[in-house]
Amino acid sequence: MDAYSGFAEVYDMFMDNVPYLEWGQYLVSLLQEYRISQGLVLDLGCGTGKMTRLLAQAGYDMIGVDNSQEMLQVAREREGESTAILYLCQDMREFELYGTVRAVVCVCDSLNYILEEEGLLSVFLLVNNYLDPGGLFIFDMNTLYKYREILGEGTICENREEGSFIWENFYDEGEQVNQYDLTLFVREGESGDLYRKYEETHIQRGYGLRQVQELLEKAGMEFVAMYDAYTKEPVREESERVCFIARERGK
């Protein structure tokens, strides 16, 4: 849960392949489909706040929760004057809010960082507790297929003018745990002669789709749907990421 603590300031540079704008539009369309067009929305595992800001620009009153103080500092620095977002540094397994919210979103496989089933259930219980009656929970997760077949035992490298990274991946099929060691070299100053080295180790766990559904129901939520992310297409055996939709049953 301490991932992203050492290179928060360069995180967005190496996440520019994530289509945040498209994902944000998708989330807004789902929220509106379930008649949530305004009100309080929680972005769980908000990181540097890119999605949080997009949803705020769409008219929602946003709260961002993340376990990294460094990431939240970047989020606060990048927040425009036109938005007023409440950022809270909390572990998503133990987060506390001042009241209920109309919806909770959690993107970029943040929930895969929860390595124990009990921890994932704790998150779901808290989400259910802080949702308005009938409130919506939308989140994505990486699939077992992605960890096993796409990432597996491999190394990914990329060299750019502003920096480079090396991603060394290891997957334990028995434990369904994926680890990747990330090394980044980021250019400093205008001369381009010096690069700062960052090292991070990230550990995620894959969960079966039925396992996730059962945990949602155990937490008291109604499982609504799941899609091949970020579409309305059904989940396939080769889906690498899945979007789940759940709803508070009514307190």
Beta strands, then each sheet from edge to edge (+ up, - down):
strand 1: 40-44
strand 2: 61-66
strand 3: 86-89
strand 4: 101-106
strand 5: 131-142
strand 6: 155-159
strand 7: 163-172
strand 8: 177-188
strand 9: 194-205
strand 10: 221-228
strand 11: 241-248
sheet 1: 3+ 2+ 1+ 4+ 5+ 11- 10+
sheet 2: 6+ 7- 8+ 9-
end
